[in-house]
Amino acid sequence: MNKNIAILGSTGSIGTQALEVIRENRDIFSVEVLTAQSNADLLIHQAIEFLPNAIVIGNEACYTKVREAMHDLPVKVYSGENSLSQIVELEEINLVLNALVGYSGLRPTLNAIRAGKNIALANKETLVVAGDLVMRLAKESNISIIPVDSEHSAIFQCLAGENYKCIEKVILTASGGPFRGKNQEQLKLVTKTAALIHPTWKMGNKVTIDSASLMNKGLEVIEAKWLFNLEPSRIEVIVHPQSVIHSIVQFVDGSMKAQMGPADMRGPILYAFSFPERLITDFPRFDFASCSQLTFEPPDQNLFRNLGLAYEAIIKGGNLPCILNAANEIAVQAFLEDRISFLRMPNLIEKCLNSVSFISNPSYDDYIQTNSETRAKALEYLLLDAEF
């Protein structure tokens, strides 16, 4: 059970909660590596507390500050994108938690797989961009990818001891985000401040905007396809505002399993760290008496078009999910910078899906090229204020 863990993205929402889990289980888990992009102050604070073997600050401009803070401590300090990808190869690491945001998580995941490290995956974009490549390499390397997203962790837990061939479909639950029940006229006026107020979960800005637009659920559909080897037609999305049921598996005999619990990401993180065991915790318990009802409704794909775009991308396959992801990252950043409205985000994504070169059987180099081409086109459309 004892595991030396590398946390990629330790200063983000998942990373900080992962350190809470480790703090309460120091006899079982230890921190081998911590990484952050630019939050040098928090990374320094974490390193002083947990004394990892090494830390990486992605922003090279912060390297001197971090190195000087560590000069009296037995902590190695590295910086830059290459160091972030290479640090996962350290021999002492047993498990890599990839909690990076966006496309940046792909290369470290591939390096960790090649190094024979099991992965707790919170970076869904790794599988969205290159799911076929990642899962094929994981199988060849005989490593486990354990999902940390609450929905995929729920499915993973429901399938423990089950035959995957007996899955009829999986049902991903969605909270509906802050704009559930709004109409198009209301969505024309929404601000980033409103979009960043999630009704259930506390997450980083990018994931929160994705949740508001239902793109997060679209990315999860793609992730589920690769994790559980399912055709998109066997992956359903249902809106469940209470966020008590985290996902459901329906089997060929008509029976169903649902994984339930409070909306607390420490649960899926701990499960990924301790799998196949379960550890005793003092996490909050769900109280049925305090919840008068659990409700479900279909998502409005006409209004929240990103979900439909994600289904279209994974059904056609090839490099389209990579295009979808890159265009979405640009769209979300533009929305956060007040350069694009909420309702224009799916328009920009769709324009990129229709204009970037399609590759039916992409290689890793093709994914790199697709990502770069899509970002360049999306930025060009924004700069020219093109019709989309």
Residue pairs with C-beta under 8 A, 6 or more apart in sequence:
1 28
1 274
1 277
2 28
2 29
2 30
3 28
3 29
3 30
3 94
3 95
3 273
4 30
4 31
4 32
4 92
4 93
4 94
4 95
5 18
5 22
5 29
5 30
5 31
5 32
5 33
5 93
5 94
5 95
5 96
5 97
5 273
6 32
6 33
6 34
6 35
6 87
6 88
6 90
6 93
6 95
6 96
6 97
6 117
7 15
7 18
7 19
7 31
7 33
7 34
7 35
7 97
7 99
8 15
8 33
8 35
8 84
8 88
8 96
8 97
8 98
8 99
8 100
8 105
8 108
8 123
9 15
9 35
9 36
9 37
9 98
9 99
9 100
9 101
9 122
9 123
10 16
10 18
10 19
10 34
10 35
10 36
10 43
10 46
10 99
11 36
11 37
11 39
11 42
11 43
11 46
12 99
12 100
12 101
12 204
13 202
13 203
13 204
13 207
13 265
14 97
14 99
14 122
14 148
14 265
14 269
15 34
15 36
15 97
15 99
16 42
17 265
17 266
17 269
18 97
18 99
18 269
18 273
19 31
19 46
19 50
20 266
21 29
21 266
21 269
21 270
21 273
22 29
22 30
22 31
22 50
22 273
24 281
25 270
25 273
25 279
28 274
28 279
29 273
30 50
31 50
31 51
31 52
32 52
32 53
32 54
32 90
32 92
32 93
32 94
33 52
33 53
33 54
33 55
33 56
33 87
33 88
33 90
33 93
34 43
34 46
34 47
34 50
34 52
34 55
34 56
35 43
35 55
35 56
35 57
35 58
35 84
35 87
36 42
36 43
36 55
36 56
36 57
36 58
37 57
37 58
37 59
38 57
38 58
38 59
38 62
40 57
40 59
40 62
40 65
40 66
43 55
43 57
43 66
44 65
44 66
44 69
44 70
47 55
47 69
47 70
47 73
47 75
48 69
48 73
51 73
51 74
51 75
52 75
53 75
53 76
53 90
53 92
54 75
54 76
54 77
54 78
54 87
54 90
55 66
55 70
55 75
55 76
55 77
55 78
56 77
56 78
56 79
56 80
56 83
56 84
56 87
57 63
57 66
57 77
57 78
57 79
58 79
58 80
58 81
58 84
59 79
60 79
60 80
62 79
63 77
63 79
66 77
66 79
67 77
70 77
78 87
81 104
81 107
84 104
84 108
85 107
85 108
85 111
86 111
88 96
88 108
88 111
88 112
88 115
88 117
89 111
89 112
89 114
89 115
89 117
93 115
93 117
94 117
94 118
95 117
95 118
95 119
95 120
95 273
96 108
96 109
96 112
96 117
96 118
96 119
96 120
97 119
97 120
97 122
97 148
97 269
97 272
97 273
98 105
98 108
98 109
98 112
98 119
98 120
98 121
98 122
98 123
98 126
99 122
99 123
99 148
100 108
100 123
101 123
101 125
101 204
101 206
101 207
102 123
102 125
102 206
102 325
102 329
103 125
103 129
103 325
103 326
103 329
103 371
105 123
105 125
105 126
106 125
106 126
106 129
106 130
106 134
106 367
109 119
109 121
109 123
109 126
109 134
110 130
110 133
110 134
110 137
110 364
112 119
113 119
113 134
113 137
113 138
113 141
113 143
114 137
114 141
116 141
116 142
116 143
117 143
118 143
118 144
118 145
118 146
119 138
119 143
119 144
119 145
119 146
120 146
120 148
120 269
120 272
120 273
121 127
121 145
121 146
121 147
121 148
121 149
122 148
122 149
122 269
124 149
124 219
124 220
124 222
124 223
125 219
125 325
126 134
127 134
127 135
127 222
127 223
127 226
127 227
128 219
128 222
128 223
128 321
128 322
128 324
128 325
129 321
129 322
129 325
129 367
129 371
130 322
130 362
130 364
130 367
131 222
131 223
131 225
131 226
131 321
132 226
133 363
133 364
133 367
134 145
134 226
135 145
135 226
135 227
138 144
138 145
145 227
146 153
146 156
146 271
146 272
146 275
147 153
147 155
147 156
147 223
147 227
147 268
147 272
148 265
148 268
148 269
148 272
149 220
149 223
149 268
150 246
150 247
150 263
150 265
150 267
150 268
151 172
151 173
151 220
151 224
151 246
151 247
152 220
152 223
152 224
152 227
152 247
153 246
153 259
153 267
153 268
153 271
153 272
154 245
154 246
154 247
154 248
154 258
154 259
154 268
155 170
155 172
155 224
155 227
155 228
155 247
155 249
155 259
156 227
157 259
157 271
158 247
158 248
158 249
158 257
158 258
158 259
159 167
159 228
159 249
160 276
162 249
162 251
162 257
164 228
164 229
166 251
166 252
166 253
167 228
167 230
167 234
167 249
167 250
167 251
167 252
168 234
168 250
168 251
168 252
168 254
169 230
169 234
169 235
169 236
169 249
169 250
170 224
170 228
170 230
170 234
170 235
170 236
170 247
170 248
170 249
170 250
171 236
171 237
171 238
171 247
171 248
171 249
171 250
172 217
172 220
172 221
172 224
172 235
172 236
172 237
172 238
172 247
173 237
173 238
173 239
173 240
173 243
173 245
173 246
173 247
173 248
174 211
174 214
174 216
174 217
174 237
174 238
174 239
174 240
174 299
175 198
175 199
175 200
175 201
175 211
175 239
175 240
175 241
175 243
176 199
176 239
176 241
176 297
176 299
177 198
177 199
177 211
177 212
177 213
177 214
178 194
178 195
178 197
178 198
178 199
178 212
179 186
179 187
179 190
179 194
179 195
179 212
180 199
180 239
180 241
182 190
182 303
183 303
184 303
184 343
187 303
187 342
187 343
188 341
188 342
188 343
190 342
192 209
192 335
192 336
192 338
195 208
195 209
195 212
195 213
195 335
195 342
196 205
196 208
196 209
196 212
198 208
198 211
198 212
199 241
200 241
200 243
200 263
201 208
201 211
201 243
201 263
201 265
203 211
205 336
206 329
206 332
206 333
207 216
209 332
209 335
209 336
210 216
210 219
210 328
210 332
211 217
212 342
213 304
213 306
213 342
213 345
213 346
214 299
214 301
214 304
214 306
214 307
215 306
215 307
215 310
215 328
215 332
215 345
215 349
217 237
217 299
217 307
217 310
218 306
218 307
218 308
218 309
218 310
218 311
218 324
219 310
219 325
219 328
221 232
221 235
221 237
221 307
221 310
221 311
221 314
222 310
222 313
222 314
222 321
224 230
224 235
225 231
225 232
225 235
225 314
232 311
232 314
232 315
237 299
237 307
238 296
238 297
238 298
238 299
239 296
239 297
239 298
239 299
240 294
240 295
240 296
241 295
242 291
242 293
242 294
242 295
243 263
244 260
244 261
244 262
244 263
244 286
244 291
244 294
245 258
245 259
245 260
245 294
246 258
246 259
246 260
246 261
247 258
247 259
248 256
248 257
248 258
248 259
249 256
249 257
249 258
250 256
251 257
260 286
261 267
261 286
262 283
262 284
262 285
262 286
264 283
264 284
266 281
266 283
267 281
267 283
270 279
270 281
271 278
299 307
301 307
301 308
305 346
305 350
306 328
306 345
306 346
306 349
309 324
309 346
309 349
309 350
309 353
310 321
310 324
312 320
312 353
313 320
313 321
313 323
313 324
313 353
314 320
314 321
317 360
318 358
318 359
318 360
318 361
318 362
319 356
319 358
319 359
319 362
319 366
319 367
319 370
320 353
320 358
322 362
322 367
322 370
322 371
322 374
323 352
323 353
323 356
323 370
323 374
324 349
324 352
324 353
325 371
326 352
326 370
326 371
326 374
326 375
326 378
327 348
327 349
327 351
327 352
327 353
327 374
327 375
327 378
328 345
328 349
329 375
330 348
330 374
330 375
330 378
330 379
330 382
331 340
331 344
331 345
331 346
331 348
331 349
331 378
332 345
334 340
334 345
334 348
334 382
335 341
335 342
335 345
339 382
340 348
340 382
344 388
347 388
348 378
348 381
348 382
348 388
350 388
351 381
351 386
351 388
352 374
352 377
352 378
352 381
355 377
356 370
356 373
356 374
356 377
357 370
357 373
359 366
359 370
362 370
380 386
381 388
